[in-house]
Amino acid sequence: MRSFFKKAFQDMKESAKAQHEVDKANFEAVRMESKAQWEEAKVMGRPKTHKAMMQAEREEQIAAAKKRTAEAQERIDSVRKE
Protein backbone atom coordinates (compact mmCIF):
# COMPACT_ATOMS: atom_id res chain seq x y z
CA MET A 1 0.00 0.00 0.00
CA ARG A 2 2.85 2.35 0.83
CA SER A 3 4.48 1.91 -2.59
CA PHE A 4 1.13 2.64 -4.25
CA PHE A 5 0.92 6.07 -2.61
CA LYS A 6 4.60 6.74 -3.20
CA LYS A 7 4.15 6.04 -6.92
CA ALA A 8 0.91 8.05 -7.05
CA PHE A 9 2.56 11.11 -5.49
CA GLN A 10 5.57 10.74 -7.77
CA ASP A 11 3.24 10.66 -10.79
CA MET A 12 1.42 13.77 -9.54
CA LYS A 13 4.75 15.55 -9.06
CA GLU A 14 5.87 14.72 -12.60
CA SER A 15 2.50 15.75 -14.00
CA ALA A 16 2.65 19.07 -12.15
CA LYS A 17 6.15 19.72 -13.51
CA ALA A 18 5.04 18.95 -17.06
CA GLN A 19 1.96 21.18 -16.72
CA HIS A 20 4.15 23.98 -15.35
CA GLU A 21 6.35 23.76 -18.44
CA VAL A 22 3.26 23.93 -20.68
CA ASP A 23 1.96 26.93 -18.74
CA LYS A 24 5.32 28.70 -19.01
CA ALA A 25 5.45 28.11 -22.77
CA ASN A 26 1.87 29.33 -23.25
CA PHE A 27 2.54 32.42 -21.13
CA GLU A 28 5.64 33.26 -23.16
CA ALA A 29 3.71 32.80 -26.42
CA VAL A 30 0.90 35.11 -25.28
CA ARG A 31 3.41 37.66 -24.05
CA MET A 32 5.25 37.70 -27.37
CA GLU A 33 2.00 37.89 -29.36
CA SER A 34 0.94 40.86 -27.27
CA LYS A 35 4.28 42.54 -27.85
CA ALA A 36 4.00 41.93 -31.60
CA GLN A 37 0.53 43.48 -31.66
CA TRP A 38 1.85 46.48 -29.76
CA GLU A 39 4.73 46.94 -32.19
CA GLU A 40 2.38 46.64 -35.17
CA ALA A 41 0.04 49.23 -33.62
CA LYS A 42 2.96 51.58 -33.05
CA VAL A 43 4.04 51.28 -36.68
CA MET A 44 0.48 51.75 -37.94
CA GLY A 45 0.27 54.96 -35.92
CA ARG A 46 2.85 56.55 -38.17
CA PRO A 47 1.13 58.49 -40.96
CA LYS A 48 3.65 57.39 -43.60
CA THR A 49 3.18 53.69 -42.84
CA HIS A 50 -0.59 54.00 -42.59
CA LYS A 51 -0.75 55.83 -45.92
CA ALA A 52 1.38 53.17 -47.64
CA MET A 53 -0.79 50.37 -46.24
CA MET A 54 -3.99 52.09 -47.35
CA GLN A 55 -2.55 52.65 -50.83
CA ALA A 56 -1.60 48.98 -51.12
CA GLU A 57 -5.10 47.97 -50.04
CA ARG A 58 -6.67 50.28 -52.63
CA GLU A 59 -4.42 48.90 -55.36
CA GLU A 60 -5.44 45.38 -54.40
CA GLN A 61 -9.12 46.34 -54.58
CA ILE A 62 -8.60 47.98 -57.99
CA ALA A 63 -6.87 44.84 -59.30
CA ALA A 64 -9.72 42.66 -58.04
CA ALA A 65 -12.31 44.95 -59.65
CA LYS A 66 -10.45 44.91 -62.98
CA LYS A 67 -10.29 41.12 -62.85
CA ARG A 68 -14.04 40.90 -62.22
CA THR A 69 -14.66 43.35 -65.09
CA ALA A 70 -12.55 41.25 -67.46
CA GLU A 71 -14.36 38.06 -66.43
CA ALA A 72 -17.73 39.73 -66.97
CA GLN A 73 -16.63 40.96 -70.39
CA GLU A 74 -15.55 37.43 -71.33
CA ARG A 75 -18.98 36.13 -70.32
CA ILE A 76 -20.67 38.83 -72.41
CA ASP A 77 -18.48 38.01 -75.40
CA SER A 78 -19.15 34.27 -75.08
CA VAL A 79 -22.92 34.87 -74.97
CA ARG A 80 -22.82 37.18 -78.01
CA LYS A 81 -20.91 34.61 -80.11
CA GLU A 82 -23.73 32.09 -79.75
Secondary structure, 3 states (H helix, E strand, C coil): CHHHHHHHHHHHHHHHHHHHHHHHHHHHHHHHHHHHHHHHHHHHCCHHHHHHHHHHHHHHHHHHHHHHHHHHHHHHHHHHHC
